[in-house]
């Protein structure tokens, strides 16, 4: 198709860079103060002054529904500055903006810390302690009040002065430990050049008489490169090991101090799983039900390794990713370049627009940003418009690689949460950023996506639509501000739509000839994901178990000893002496005791897909029900109640496990289609 036949949203993403708009500078995201880095200081000052005024109102007024409203306004005022600064400090190409944003994050962070331990904010506790007052609150207000109180409790606001000071000291110490561990977990290790065969030096970065190993090289076809990378990159650093063990000790102490059995018990309150015991039974049951398939997967890998390297047939941890890829490629030819011509970025955006329109009556409308509103000419702005409700919010799409792009991970940022503004009698529209790292379009071709890139695009758009379609009264629970093990359900569900030929057919067309992507190729892609799927899932189970055990009790043993035991019990490939994989497990910081969330979210998404969308993925009634039961509430409703509303029953742990196991069942129609 020539560009002339793309819809406006398709054309916006398939065209090259847009020139900077002229006219008066509006400031980042249309915030007038942010037309220069110095504006952060102004915005921060205004937010803190507003916070001070609200604080006086909260402390002097009687407890009631207005207390919850005031707390949410207070939270919103700080979040609108802090969330924006959080994004700018990692994503803006201008170091001046990044520095100003970093300063704002620290200033607001300090204020939040003080608020969390301000005993004068007792009106919330008085409200929740008074049964008559609680009875007057509606379900949303009661839940938001409880969530605010939960946040305050971890800082010890309910403790006496001495214990509260202890809690604050632990909190401050943990901020530093988290930061140190995150930095250390990404630092390369080095080894003397002389220790590595010369012909392999080119695979690693050079540093004088040393070679730097900054990753696992997990997909290298050279066995020795993978082994060297694994042994060197995972070699234990004594300082980092002490940092991790101190971090886990402090988390445990803090949780005990504020009244929980362990850090995991505190972290899981309010989630779908609720307790560490439930998480462990979910992971154990999944391990048991996958056992035969996992064994068969490792046997397949062993056979492949024997074929590739008869002298060293044992499968080691550094072989898993590479061998499963080789087995997959041998079974199904899903070379990404065969698919990418059908998946231009503009076509995929048209597909998303069409899907949202058919499921929810929502259009993605490309808008020209104002001068100074975006941080790069590459950024596209989408207005999300409902056919009867009108404008729902904005999505800024920063999709392309560029040399000055500091943050290269695919992710979703909330810039502003949605909420009903009583003071203005109107809804505050949500604003989010989606960030990907796609190759930019060239003169001769638009950006072409591999199947994995396309799936990531749909995944991140799932988060964005969760933010857009929620209509919560309080910003504290808007969109993705919900339990971690529920937050990934909408994004993973979108991956199922991205794998269904009925969704793909209308938009997945060759960018030159207009030919549709053959159904057999879509089926082959779906089946290829099942190859070694049990072993891949089991590896995630092992990581989740490790995370649970690190956080659910006080340990006399080292984290490495715990890892050794769990690797034997929950993985199946041997532990390699003098390695400490846990020191590269950076998710321990942001997902402490919650790493299982991805598996549980996938199980729920699988059940929702099979029961509600598999028969007809474009069913409007089902789309409306999904919005009403699961997306509209953000975190304002208990997560399992939302799942129950959608499925019309409460799934048991066994149901969730069975959903994940049944995903690995081969579809014999694909084999027939392929043989034809």
N, C-alpha and C positions, 0 to 999 in steps of 0.2 A: 504494500500500500504506500502511496506517496503520503507525505506528511499532511497534505491538504485534506485527506479523508479521516484523520484522527479526530476524535472528539476534543473539545477544548482541554479537558483534563489530561488526555493522552498526549496531545501536542505540547502541553506545558512541560511534560517530563521527557519527551523525546527530543526537544529542541536543545541547542547548546546554551551557553551562558546568556543571561539577559543583561542588558546594560543597566547600570545603576539608575534608578528613577531620579528625575530632577525634582526640584521644589523644596519646600521648607523641610528641614530634618525633623523627623517625628520622635526619634529615640528608639532604642531596642524594644521590640514587641509593642511599639506604639506608646511606651512610657516616656512622657516628655523629658523627665529629668535625665534619662539615660542616653541623651544625644552625645554625651562625652563621658569618659571614665569618672570624672569628678562628680557626676550626677549620682553615683552610688552613695556618696557621703550625704547628699541632700535627702535621697530617698530613705536612707537608714535613719537619719535624724528625725524625719517626719514620722516614720513607723514607730520609733521609740517614744516619741512624744505622745502619739496616739495610744500606745500601750500604757503609758503612765496614766492618761485620763481614764482609760477603761479599767485599770487596776483600782483606781479610787472608787469607781462605780461598783466594782465587784466586792470590794472590802467593806463598803459602807451600806450597801443595799441588803434587804432581807432575802433569804434563800427562796428560790422558786424557779419556774420555767425561764424567767429572765436571766437567772444566773448562768444557765447553760448557753443561752443566746450570747451573753456577754463574754463568756469563755471562748466561744467559737469566733466571735468578732476579734478578740484578742489574738487567738491562734492564727486567724486569717491574715491580720495585719502583719504579723511577723513572718508567716509562711510566704506571703506574696513577695517579700523582699528576699528572704533566705532561699526559697526555691529557685528564684530567678538567678540569684548570685551563685548558688550551687551549680547551676548549668553553665553560666558564663565563665566561672573559674576553670572549668575543664574543657570548654568548647570554643571559646572566642579566640580568633587568630591573633588579636592584638594583646601583647603582654601587659600593657597598661590597664586594659579592661580586666584582664585576669587577676592582676594584683589588687585592683580596687574591689573586685568581687570577693577575693579571698579575705580581705580586711573586713568586709561586710559580714561574711560568714562567721568570722571569729567574734565580731561585736554582738551579732544577734545570738550566737551560740552561748556567749557569756550571760546575756540577759535571760535566755531560756533556762540555763542552769540555775540562775538565781530564783526565777519564778517557780521552778520545780521544787524548790526547798523553802519557799516563802510560806511560813506557817500562818501568816495572816489570811491566806487564801482558803480559810476554813469554811467559807460559805458553801463550797461544793460538798465537803464532808458532812456539814450540818444538814444539807439538803438530802443526801443519800442515807443519813442516819435516822431521818424522820419519816416513818412509814406513811403518815398522812400526806406529807408533801410529795413523796415518791408516787403515791396513788394518783395524784393530780397530774403527773407528767404523762405524756403519750409515749408510745414504745420507742420512737426515734430519740426523743429528748432523754429518756431514761438510759438508753444504750450509750448515747454520746457522753452523758454525765459519768457513767461507769468507766468508759474508755479514758476520759480525762483523768479520773481518779486513779486508774490503773497506771497511767504515765507518771502521775505525781508520786505514787507509792514506791516506785523503784528508787526514787531519790530520798525516800524515808520521811516524807512530809508528815506521816502519821506517828513517827517515833518521837521520843523525848529529845531534848536538845543535844545531849552527848552522843546518842546513837545516830541522830540525824547528821551530826558533824562527821561521824565515822563513814556513813553512807556517801556523803558528798566527797570525802577524801578518796574513797574507793572509786567513785564515779570519775573523778579527775584523773586518777592513776590509770583507769581503764582507757580513757581517751588517748593517752600517750601510748599505752601498750598496743592498742588496736592499730594506731598509726605506724608504730615501729614494726609490728608484725607484717602489716600490709606491704610496707616498703621492702622489708627483708625478704618476703616471700617471692618477690619479682626480681630480686638481684641475681645476676649471673654468678656462677662459680667458675673458678679457673684451675687449670692444670698445666704443669710444665710441658712445653712443646715436645721435649725429648721423651715424654711418657707415652706419646701417641704416634703410631706409624705415620711417616711423612706424607704418604699419599692421601691421608685422611685430613690433613691440616686445613685444606680448602673448605671443608664443611663448617669450620668454626671461626669465630672472629679472633683476630690476632691482637695480642697485648704484650709487646716486647718479647720476652722469652717464655711467655705463657699463651695458652689458648683459652678463650672465654667460651663457656657453654651457657647459653641463655634460655634453653628450652629442651624438650625431650626428643626432638627430631623423630617423632613417633611414626611418621609416614615415609621415612627414608627407606629406599629399597635395600640399602646396605646394612646387613645384620650388625656388623661391627660398629658402624656409626650410631645405630640405635642403642647398642649396649653401652658404648662409651658415654653417650649423652645421658643415659639413664643413671649410670653409676656416678658420674661427675655432678650432674645437676642436682641429684637427690642426696649427695654426700652431706651428712649432718653438720650444720654450723652450730657450735656449742652455745654461742650468744643468742641465736634465734630460738634454739630449743628452750633455753631458760626463759626467753621472752614469752613463748607460747605457754609454757607450763605456769608461769606467773599470771598470765592473762586468764587462764582457766581457773586458777586458784582464786583470783580476785572476783571473777564472775560468780563462783560458787559462794564465796564469803558474802558478797553483796546480796545475792538471792536469799541466803539464810537469814541475814540481818533484817531484811524487809518482810520476812515471814513465809518464805517458800522452802520446800524440801530440797530443791536444787535449782540451778539456773535453767535447766530444761523445763522444769515444772512451771517456772515463771514465764518463759518464752512461749510455751504452748497454750497458755491460758487464752481463750477466745478464738483458737484455731478450730479447724474441722476435727483434728485429731484429739485435741484437748489435753492429753497426758503423754509422757514419755513411754508409759507402759503400752498404750494403744499403738504408738508409732512402732515400737519394737515388735509387737505382735503382727502388725501389718508387714514389716520387713522380713520377719521370720517365716510367715505364711507364704509370702511371695518367693522367698528362697526355696522353700519346700516344694512349691508347685512348679517352679522353674527347673528344679534339680535335673531331671532327665534331659530336658532340652539344653541346659547349660553344658552338661557333660558331652552331649552330642556335638555342640558348637566347638568345644575345646578339642574334641577328637578330629573334627573337620580341619581345624587350624593345625593340629599336629600332623595330619596327613599332608597338608599343603606345605608345611615346613620341611617335612621329610623329602618332599619332591624338590623343593627349592634348595635345601641344604642338608643332604643325607648324612653329613658328618656330625651335625648338631641338631638332632630332631626334637629336642625338648622345647616346649613352648614356654617362653619366659615373659614376665610382665611387659618388657619393651617390645614384644612381638604382637600384642593383642590388636592394636589399632591397624597396623600394617597388614597382618594376615587376614583379618576380617575383611579389609578392603580388597585384597587379592581374591579371596573366595567369592566375594560379591561380584567382582568384575568378571570372574570366570563363569558364574552362573547366569548373570544378566548383563548385557551390554548397555550400561546406562552412562556412558561417557558424556560428561556435561555439555561438550560442544555439539552433540547431536540434538540437544534440546534448546540451547540458548537462542538460536535464530527464531524460535517460536515465542520466546519470552522477552520481548523488548520491554523496557521499563514502562513506556507509555501504554502498551497493551495491558500490562499487569495492573496499572492504575485504573484503566478503563474497566478491567475485570472487577476490581475492588469497588469501584463506583456502582457498577451494575449489581453486584452482590448486595451492597448496602441498600440500594434502591429497592431490590426485590424482597429483601428480608425485613427492612425497617421503614421503607419510604423515605430514605435519607440520600441526598446527593452530595458528592464531593465537588466543590466549585473552586476552580483555580482563580486566585485573586492576585493582582499586582501589588506587592508590598510597597509601602511608602518609603521615601528617602530616609535612610538610617534605621529602618525597622528591622532589617536582617543583618547578620554578621558576615555574609558572603553573597556574591552574585548568584551562586549555585543554589541558594535556599529557595524553595518554593513554598507558597502559602496557600493552604486550602481552607475554605469556609465549609463547615458541615451544616447543611440546610435540610430541615425536615419539611415534608410536603404540606403539613398543616401547622406545625409548631413554629416554623420559621428557623432562624439561625440558632444552632445549638452550641457552637464553639469554633475554635480555630486549631488547625494542625500545621505546624511549621515542619517542612520536610528537608532535612539536611542529609541528602542521600549520597553525595559523590565524594570520592577520595580527592584530596588536594594536599600539596606539600605542607601547607601551614595549618593542617587540621590536627589539633593536639589529641583529641579523643577519637580513637579509631574503632571502638567497640559498637556493635549494634545494640541500641537501647532506646528507652522511652523516658522522657523527662516531663514531670508535671511542672508547668510554669505558674499556673494559677488554678486552684480548685474551684469547682462550681459550688454556689450556695445561694439561698434565698436571702436577699438583703432587705430586711424589714425597714431599715432607715431610708432606703430609696424605693421601696416597693417594686423591686424588679430582680430578675435572676442574674447573678454574676456568672458570666459565661466562662467555661473552662478553656484553658490554653495549654497545649502540649507541644513538645518537640519529639519527632522521630529521627533517630540518627542511624545511618547505615554507612557502609564503606564500599560503594559501587564504583566501577570504572565510569568516568564521564563519557558522554556521547562524543563521537568523532565526526569529522566532516562527511564521511561516507556511510556511517551507520549509527543508529541510536544505541543507548546502553543496552547490552544483551545480558540477561540474567541466567545463571546456572539454576537448576532446580532447587539447590540448597538456598541460594540467594532469594529466589522467589518465595520459598517457604518462610524464610526469615522476614521478608517484607510483610507477608500475611500475618505472621506471628506478632510483629510489632504493631501492625494496624489493629490487631485484636485488643492490645492494651489501649491504643488511642480511642477506639470506639467505646471501650468500657468507660473511659473518662467522658466522652461526648454524650453517651446515651443515659448516663446516670442523671437523676434529677433530685439530688439530696438537698434537704433543707440546710444541713450543716456541712461546711467545707472540711471539717475534721474527718469526715467519712466519705468524701466525694471520690467517685471513680475507683482508681486502683488503691486507694487508702483503705485497705481491707486486710483480712488475715492472709498471711503469706501463702498458706497452702490452698487458698481460694484464688489469689491474685493471678495465678498463671492459667486458670481454667479458660477464660475468654481468649487468651492468646494461643493456647494449644489447640483449642477447638477450631480456630481459623486455619491451622495446619491441615485439618481434615478436609475443609473446603478446598484448600490448595491442592489436594491430592485426588479430587473427584472429577472425573472427565466431564460430567454434566455442568460443572462450574467452569472448568477450563475451556471447553469447546468454543464458546462464543468469543473469547478474547485471545486464546493461545494460537495465534496464526503467524505464519512465516512473514517476517518483516519485509521481504522482497516480493514473494509470490502470493501471499495471502492464503496459502494452504493451511488448513487446520492441523494441529498436533494430533497424530494418529492415536486412537484410543488404546491400541496395543502398547504404545510407548508409555502411556500414563500407567497402564496396568503393570508393566514391567518395572517401572520406577517404584510403585507401591510394594511389589513383591520383593524387590532388592533390599528394601529396608528391613525385611524380616530375617534376612540371612545373618547369622550370628547375633540375632536380636536378643536372645536369652542371655548370652555371655555379656553383651553390652549393658543390658538391664542389671545383671548381677553385679557388674562393676559399680554402677550407681548405687545399688543396695549396700555394697561394702562401704562406700564413702558415707552414705547416710547413717549406717550403723556406727561408724567411727565417730561421726559428729554427735550422735545421741550419747554414746558412752562417755565421750570427753566432757559432756555437759550435764550428765544426770547423776553424778556422784563425785565424792572427793576421792582422788587417786593417790595411793601410796606408790604406785608403779609409774614408770616413765611413759610418756605418750607413745614412744617407739615400741615398748613391750605390748601395750594395748593393741597397736597396729598389727604387730606380728601375729598375735592370737586371732584377731578378727579377720586378717587376710586369709588365714588357714581355714577359718570357719565359714566365711561369707564370700570368698572369691574363687579360689580354685587354682590360682597360679602362685608359685612359691615366693616367699619373702626373700629379698636379696640383701645379704648382710651389708652393714655399713651404709644403709640408705635410710632416709627419713622422709617419706613422701608427704607426711602431714605438714612439713615446713613449707610446702608449696600449695597447701590447701587454703588459698586466700579466702574462700567462701566462709571459713570459720569466723571471720570478722562480721560480715554483713548478714550471714545466714546461720549464726550460732544456734544449734539445736533445731534448725529448720531446713536442713539440706534435703530431708525427705520430701519437702513440699512439691518439688517438681514431679516426682513419681505419683504422689497422691492427686495432684492437679491433673496429670495425664489420665489417670484412672477415671476421674470424674468426667473429664472432657470426652473420653472414649464412650462412657455410658450415655452421656447427653447426645453425642453424635449418633450412636447406634439406635437409641430409642426414639429420638426426635427428628433427626435430619437425614439419616442414611437412605430412607425410602424416597424422600423428596427434599434435596438440599436447598431448594429455592422456595419453600413453602412459607408464604407470608404470615399465615396464622401462627405457625411455629416460631417464626422470627419474632413476632409480637409477644408471644408467650415468653420466649427467652429473654427479651428485653424487660418485660414486666416482672418476671420471677427472679432473674439473676443479674442483669446489668443495671437496672434502675436504682438499686439500693446502695451501690458502693459498699461501704462497710457498715451501713446503718442497721443491718439485719444479721443475725447469727448465720455464719456461712452454711452450716449443714441444713438450716431451715430453707435457704435459697435453693440448695440442691434438691431438697425434698419437694419444694414447690414445683420445680421443673420436671422431675422424674415421677412425681405423684407418689413417691414412697421414699423412705430413708434407706440408703444403701448401707449394708453391713460391710465390715472389713473384708469379709470373704467375697462379697460382690465386687469390691474395688480391685482386689487381687485377681479375680477371675477375668475382669475387664482387661487388665494388662496382659494376662497370659493368653487370652483369646486373640489378642492383636497379632500374635506370632503364628497363628494358624494359616498354613499356605492356602492360597486360592487357586484351585486346580483349573478354573476357567482361563487363568492367565497362561498356564502351560499349554492349554489347547490353542489359545489365541496365537501364542508364540510359534507353536508347531505348524499352524496354518500358514 
